[in-house]
Amino acid sequence: MNDFVNTAETPHFDTAVIERGARRKRATAIAGIATALAVACGAGTALAAGSGSHTPVRTAAESTGADSTTLLVRTSDGRTAKEQLAGASAARARVALVHFHLTPTFTRVRMSDCKKQQDAVVAVSPHAPTVVHAGDTVLVTTCYR
């Protein structure tokens, strides 16, 4: 028995490979959870809806078929401002959202029929008829060719 104990080789662990595998698994899990939330809750409203600060409102914009680039913002004086971002540049959208004390998050989608301008806004989430309030996060989707 002592001969076996004294002759056995010590195991060799490649810690770099183990760490890389763990990092890859963690990144894959996070990406999967984020994708599942985005699909289940409407691409971007998953995190914003959890704050409970969004209030669905029936407006004239809804009855006329408002598109996904119309943003309704509750101002500090209690009124609702309508901001149309269709075709606006990402920079202009950022300025408009910061003006209303909103936190913009940008994502890009490849579109063959992207308007003449690169980085044109094609969608915002949440959009009308949902009203957003100061401090909320708004997902802005822009296009590229």
C-alpha positions in Angstrom: 0.0 0.0 0.0 2.8 2.4 0.9 4.5 1.7 -2.5 1.3 2.8 -4.3 1.0 6.0 -2.3 4.6 7.0 -2.9 4.5 6.3 -6.6 1.2 7.9 -7.7 1.7 11.1 -9.7 0.1 14.2 -8.5 -2.8 15.4 -10.7 -2.2 18.4 -12.9 -4.9 21.0 -13.2 -4.8 23.6 -16.0 -6.4 26.5 -14.1 -6.5 28.8 -17.1 -8.6 26.3 -19.1 -10.9 25.8 -16.1 -11.4 29.5 -15.6 -12.0 30.1 -19.3 -14.7 27.4 -19.4 -16.4 28.8 -16.3 -16.3 32.3 -17.8 -17.8 31.0 -21.1 -20.6 29.2 -19.2 -21.4 32.3 -17.1 -21.6 34.5 -20.2 -23.8 32.0 -22.1 -26.1 31.8 -19.1 -26.4 35.5 -18.8 -27.1 36.0 -22.5 -29.7 33.2 -22.4 -31.5 34.8 -19.5 -31.4 38.2 -21.1 -32.8 36.9 -24.3 -35.6 34.9 -22.6 -36.6 38.1 -20.7 -36.6 40.2 -23.9 -38.7 37.7 -25.8 -41.1 37.1 -22.9 -41.6 40.7 -22.1 -41.4 42.5 -25.4 -37.8 43.2 -26.2 -36.6 45.7 -23.6 -39.6 46.3 -21.4 -38.7 43.4 -19.1 -36.5 45.5 -16.9 -38.4 48.7 -17.2 -41.8 47.1 -16.4 -40.4 45.8 -13.1 -40.1 49.3 -11.6 -43.9 49.7 -11.7 -43.6 53.3 -12.9 -45.2 52.8 -16.3 -48.9 53.5 -16.6 -50.8 52.4 -19.6 -53.0 55.2 -20.9 -55.6 55.2 -23.7 -54.9 58.1 -25.9 -55.8 59.5 -29.3 -52.4 58.2 -30.5 -53.5 54.6 -29.8 -56.8 55.0 -31.7 -55.0 56.4 -34.8 -52.6 53.4 -34.8 -49.5 55.1 -33.3 -46.4 53.5 -34.4 -43.6 52.1 -32.3 -41.5 55.3 -32.4 -44.0 57.5 -30.5 -43.0 58.2 -26.9 -45.4 59.5 -24.3 -43.6 61.2 -21.3 -45.2 62.4 -18.1 -43.7 65.8 -17.4 -43.0 67.3 -13.9 -46.1 69.4 -14.1 -48.3 66.4 -14.6 -48.9 66.8 -18.4 -48.1 64.2 -21.0 -45.7 65.2 -23.8 -45.7 63.3 -27.1 -42.2 62.8 -28.7 -42.1 61.4 -32.2 -38.6 59.8 -32.8 -39.2 58.1 -36.2 -36.2 58.6 -38.5 -34.4 60.7 -35.9 -30.6 60.1 -35.5 -29.4 58.3 -32.4 -27.7 61.5 -31.2 -31.0 63.5 -31.5 -32.9 60.7 -29.7 -30.4 60.7 -26.9 -30.8 64.5 -26.5 -34.6 64.2 -26.4 -34.6 61.4 -23.9 -32.0 63.1 -21.6 -34.1 66.3 -21.8 -37.0 64.4 -20.2 -34.7 62.8 -17.6 -35.0 59.4 -19.1 -32.2 56.8 -19.4 -31.7 55.8 -23.1 -30.4 52.3 -24.0 -29.5 51.8 -27.6 -29.5 48.7 -29.8 -29.0 48.3 -33.5 -30.7 46.1 -36.0 -29.6 45.4 -39.6 -32.3 46.4 -42.1 -32.0 46.4 -45.9 -34.6 49.2 -46.1 -32.9 51.4 -43.6 -33.8 55.0 -44.3 -31.3 57.3 -46.0 -29.7 58.1 -42.7 -27.6 55.5 -40.8 -28.6 55.1 -37.1 -32.1 56.2 -37.7 -34.6 55.4 -34.9 -36.9 52.6 -36.0 -38.5 51.7 -32.6 -38.7 52.7 -29.0 -39.8 50.6 -26.1 -42.0 51.3 -24.2 -43.9 53.3 -26.8 -47.4 54.9 -26.9 -49.8 54.3 -25.3 -47.5 53.5 -22.4 -46.5 56.6 -20.5 -42.9 56.8 -19.1 -41.8 58.9 -16.2 -38.5 60.7 -15.3 -35.8 58.2 -14.4 -37.3 55.3 -16.5 -35.1 53.5 -19.1 -36.2 53.6 -22.7 -34.8 51.1 -25.3 -34.1 52.8 -28.6 -33.6 50.6 -31.7 -31.7 52.1 -34.6 -31.0 50.6 -38.0 -28.0 50.1 -40.2 -27.4 48.5 -43.6 
